[in-house]
Amino acid sequence: MSNAPDATASFGFRDVPESDKEGLVREVFSSVAWRYDLMNDLMSGGVHRFWKDAMVERLNPRPGWRVLDVAGGTGDIAFRIADAVRTRGGAADIVVCDINAEMIGEGVRRATEKGEGAIEWVCGDAEALPIPDASLDAYTIAFGIRNVTHIDRALAEARRVLKPGGRFLCLEFSRVDAPGLDVLYDRFSFTVLPRLGELVAKDGDAYRYLAESIRRFPPQNAFAQMIDQAGLSRVKVRNLTGGVAALHSAWKI
């Protein structure tokens, strides 16, 4: 994408200067970090937990792996990976990277409560990861890639940091493909969700943005093509809950 002064990026249904998007997204998540996990339960009826379980089951992490979870500030995916590896009698080297310090702070707080000391927490940008080339066995990102300014750059970074044979998994809200569910989902997203955000997280605009950002995100097949164009191979898509969310997986060959 262009870095020209007049280049724009989507922020919900608005197009804003590229240089402004990162700060606007940061404000959204800074505002809702303290209620982010509760809001996930409310906005999905708790189903997000099953989606995340499905993601980690598909990953099938092994002892000794080095895993990076991007945009995973509150730790939901990292905690699951750590637990999954423990059931195999070992441990993994897990790093959580999130651009938002408040979200990282919430993850560290939760890790302290759980007594989970095996996860490293890093504040960093998905488009310029503070990770060496070809150093990871797996890269995961859940409900975060639609918020980056340049999706193609984030995908290129995923490929850069993975070892040959490394796994890429992305869980993201997607395009509903179940007849009737799409209408109900739209009504919920643009009426109930902002109201919940206002009542619970004290920020209805943040959840209005989240609903809009989902609609602006590429549908399943288009996003799969972007992953392929980034140089990742054997791209597969699994729809969850009628396409409300989708799990994209790939390998670095």
VOPA-988306 format. One line per field, with one value per residue (C-alpha): residue number from 1; residue in three letters; x, y, z. Coordinates in steps of 0.5 Angstrom, whole numbers. Layout:
N
nr <- (NUM,...) .
rest <- (ALA,...) .
xx <- (X,...) .
yy <- (Y,...) .
zz <- (Z,...) .
end
This chain:
253
nr <- (1,2,3,4,5,6,7,8,9,10,11,12,13,14,15,16,17,18,19,20,21,22,23,24,25,26,27,28,29,30,31,32,33,34,35,36,37,38,39,40,41,42,43,44,45,46,47,48,49,50,51,52,53,54,55,56,57,58,59,60,61,62,63,64,65,66,67,68,69,70,71,72,73,74,75,76,77,78,79,80,81,82,83,84,85,86,87,88,89,90,91,92,93,94,95,96,97,98,99,100,101,102,103,104,105,106,107,108,109,110,111,112,113,114,115,116,117,118,119,120,121,122,123,124,125,126,127,128,129,130,131,132,133,134,135,136,137,138,139,140,141,142,143,144,145,146,147,148,149,150,151,152,153,154,155,156,157,158,159,160,161,162,163,164,165,166,167,168,169,170,171,172,173,174,175,176,177,178,179,180,181,182,183,184,185,186,187,188,189,190,191,192,193,194,195,196,197,198,199,200,201,202,203,204,205,206,207,208,209,210,211,212,213,214,215,216,217,218,219,220,221,222,223,224,225,226,227,228,229,230,231,232,233,234,235,236,237,238,239,240,241,242,243,244,245,246,247,248,249,250,251,252,253) .
rest <- (MET,SER,ASN,ALA,PRO,ASP,ALA,THR,ALA,SER,PHE,GLY,PHE,ARG,ASP,VAL,PRO,GLU,SER,ASP,LYS,GLU,GLY,LEU,VAL,ARG,GLU,VAL,PHE,SER,SER,VAL,ALA,TRP,ARG,TYR,ASP,LEU,MET,ASN,ASP,LEU,MET,SER,GLY,GLY,VAL,HIS,ARG,PHE,TRP,LYS,ASP,ALA,MET,VAL,GLU,ARG,LEU,ASN,PRO,ARG,PRO,GLY,TRP,ARG,VAL,LEU,ASP,VAL,ALA,GLY,GLY,THR,GLY,ASP,ILE,ALA,PHE,ARG,ILE,ALA,ASP,ALA,VAL,ARG,THR,ARG,GLY,GLY,ALA,ALA,ASP,ILE,VAL,VAL,CYS,ASP,ILE,ASN,ALA,GLU,MET,ILE,GLY,GLU,GLY,VAL,ARG,ARG,ALA,THR,GLU,LYS,GLY,GLU,GLY,ALA,ILE,GLU,TRP,VAL,CYS,GLY,ASP,ALA,GLU,ALA,LEU,PRO,ILE,PRO,ASP,ALA,SER,LEU,ASP,ALA,TYR,THR,ILE,ALA,PHE,GLY,ILE,ARG,ASN,VAL,THR,HIS,ILE,ASP,ARG,ALA,LEU,ALA,GLU,ALA,ARG,ARG,VAL,LEU,LYS,PRO,GLY,GLY,ARG,PHE,LEU,CYS,LEU,GLU,PHE,SER,ARG,VAL,ASP,ALA,PRO,GLY,LEU,ASP,VAL,LEU,TYR,ASP,ARG,PHE,SER,PHE,THR,VAL,LEU,PRO,ARG,LEU,GLY,GLU,LEU,VAL,ALA,LYS,ASP,GLY,ASP,ALA,TYR,ARG,TYR,LEU,ALA,GLU,SER,ILE,ARG,ARG,PHE,PRO,PRO,GLN,ASN,ALA,PHE,ALA,GLN,MET,ILE,ASP,GLN,ALA,GLY,LEU,SER,ARG,VAL,LYS,VAL,ARG,ASN,LEU,THR,GLY,GLY,VAL,ALA,ALA,LEU,HIS,SER,ALA,TRP,LYS,ILE) .
xx <- (0,2,5,3,0,-7,-7,-13,-15,-21,-23,-30,-34,-30,-24,-18,-11,-7,-2,-8,-11,-6,-8,-15,-15,-10,-16,-21,-18,-15,-22,-25,-19,-22,-28,-26,-26,-33,-36,-33,-38,-44,-43,-42,-46,-40,-39,-32,-29,-31,-28,-21,-21,-22,-16,-12,-14,-13,-6,-4,2,8,13,19,15,16,10,8,1,-1,-6,-7,-6,-11,-8,-14,-10,-4,-7,-10,-4,0,-5,-5,2,2,-3,3,8,12,12,12,16,10,10,4,5,0,1,-4,0,-7,-9,-2,-3,-10,-6,-1,-6,-10,-3,-1,-8,-7,0,2,9,11,9,13,9,11,9,10,7,4,7,14,14,20,22,28,27,25,25,18,14,7,4,-3,-8,-15,-20,-14,-12,-18,-15,-8,-7,-4,-6,-1,4,2,2,8,11,8,11,18,18,16,21,20,14,12,4,0,-7,-12,-19,-23,-30,-32,-38,-44,-46,-53,-59,-63,-57,-54,-60,-60,-53,-53,-59,-55,-49,-51,-57,-55,-48,-46,-52,-48,-41,-44,-47,-42,-35,-38,-36,-41,-37,-32,-37,-40,-33,-32,-38,-36,-29,-32,-36,-30,-26,-25,-30,-27,-24,-21,-17,-15,-12,-9,-5,-3,0,4,8,4,2,-4,-9,-15,-21,-26,-33,-35,-42,-45,-39,-40,-32,-27,-21,-16,-10,-3,4,11,14) .
yy <- (0,7,11,18,23,22,15,12,6,4,5,2,5,11,12,16,18,12,15,16,9,6,11,11,3,4,9,4,-2,2,4,-3,-7,-7,-10,-14,-21,-20,-16,-22,-27,-22,-21,-28,-31,-35,-38,-35,-39,-45,-42,-41,-48,-50,-46,-49,-56,-55,-52,-58,-55,-59,-59,-55,-50,-43,-40,-32,-30,-23,-18,-23,-18,-21,-28,-32,-36,-36,-39,-45,-46,-47,-51,-56,-57,-58,-64,-67,-67,-61,-53,-49,-42,-37,-30,-25,-19,-13,-6,-4,-3,-3,-10,-13,-10,-14,-20,-20,-19,-25,-29,-27,-29,-36,-37,-37,-35,-38,-33,-27,-21,-16,-9,-9,-8,-14,-10,-10,-15,-15,-22,-25,-29,-36,-37,-39,-46,-43,-36,-35,-28,-28,-22,-18,-18,-14,-8,-7,-2,-6,-13,-15,-13,-17,-23,-22,-21,-28,-31,-28,-30,-37,-43,-47,-52,-47,-46,-40,-40,-34,-33,-28,-25,-26,-27,-30,-36,-38,-36,-32,-32,-26,-21,-23,-22,-15,-13,-15,-12,-5,-4,-9,-9,-2,-1,-7,-3,3,0,-5,-2,5,6,5,8,3,-3,1,1,-7,-8,-4,-7,-14,-11,-8,-14,-19,-25,-32,-33,-26,-27,-34,-31,-26,-31,-35,-28,-27,-33,-38,-45,-50,-45,-48,-44,-47,-43,-43,-42,-41,-36,-31,-33,-37,-40,-40,-44,-45,-47,-44,-49) .
zz <- (0,-1,4,0,5,2,3,7,11,14,21,21,16,15,11,15,14,14,19,24,24,29,34,33,34,40,43,42,46,51,53,53,56,63,60,54,56,59,53,49,53,52,45,43,48,51,44,43,48,43,37,41,44,36,34,39,38,30,32,36,40,42,48,46,41,40,39,38,39,36,38,44,50,55,54,52,46,50,56,52,49,55,58,52,52,59,58,54,60,57,56,50,49,49,47,47,43,43,41,46,53,57,54,55,63,63,60,66,71,69,68,76,78,75,77,70,69,63,58,56,54,49,47,39,32,28,22,25,30,35,33,29,22,22,29,31,30,30,29,32,32,34,33,31,24,22,26,23,18,13,13,7,12,18,14,11,18,20,14,16,23,22,21,15,17,22,23,21,25,24,28,26,25,18,13,15,10,14,11,16,21,17,18,25,26,23,27,34,31,30,35,41,41,42,47,51,50,53,59,61,58,58,51,46,40,41,40,34,31,32,29,23,22,21,15,12,13,7,6,7,0,-1,6,4,-3,1,6,-1,-4,3,1,6,3,4,6,9,12,17,18,25,27,20,18,24,25,21,22,17,17,13,13,11,6) .
end
